[in-house]
């Protein structure tokens, strides 16, 4: 978040605390300004990540994966005897056995 965006968010909070009404014209103006500056700040940060991807791939992919809603989970496994294993310790042992061979 840029300095301007942080100041705008703080200003928005102060204005709301003063008027305690989101439909007040000062609150509406502060909300619009804070939202615009936050979007600009986010857009600038993302474009910097994209421009710098050749030198710093890790930051780009870390940011991209943090925006993902789905998490990759290891489901129940089938061991060498054909039984389904869902216990975490047993799944770990099954994966180790498979990868070791």
Secondary structure, 3 states (H helix, E strand, C coil): CCHHHHHHHHHHHHHHHHHCCCCCHHHHHHHHHHHHHHHHHHHHHHHHHHHCCCCCHHHHHHHHHHCCCCCCCCCCEECCCCCEECCHHHHHHHHHHHHHC
